[in-house]
Amino acid sequence: MSSGSVTLNGVDDEILAISFKFKAEHEGLFQFNPQQMQPAVITQGPHKPGKPGYNGMTFSWNNPNGLKLVIALLQKIETHHANPSAPQQA
């Protein structure tokens, strides 16, 4: 059986929203407990104030299908980082 987890830090509200939507669309196929996250400040770069965010966003899976979904979610998050103005697809 394949099982594991991945944890993200520096998560902003947009990534949180993408993750909630994805989780709702694939309920029960992988685990994500937002209560485990901790508030954090996300650095923006030199001479820019930090913005509120979260650390400790952990996704876990117990089978290959769950792993595939977590990979798909991570790709969706990466696409958002590469082009934050693009609309997100399910």
Secondary structure by P-SEA (a helix, b strand, c coil): ccccccccccccaaaaaaaaaaaaaccccbbbbcccbbbbbbbccccbbbbbbccccccccccaaaaaaaaaaaaaaaaaaacccccccc
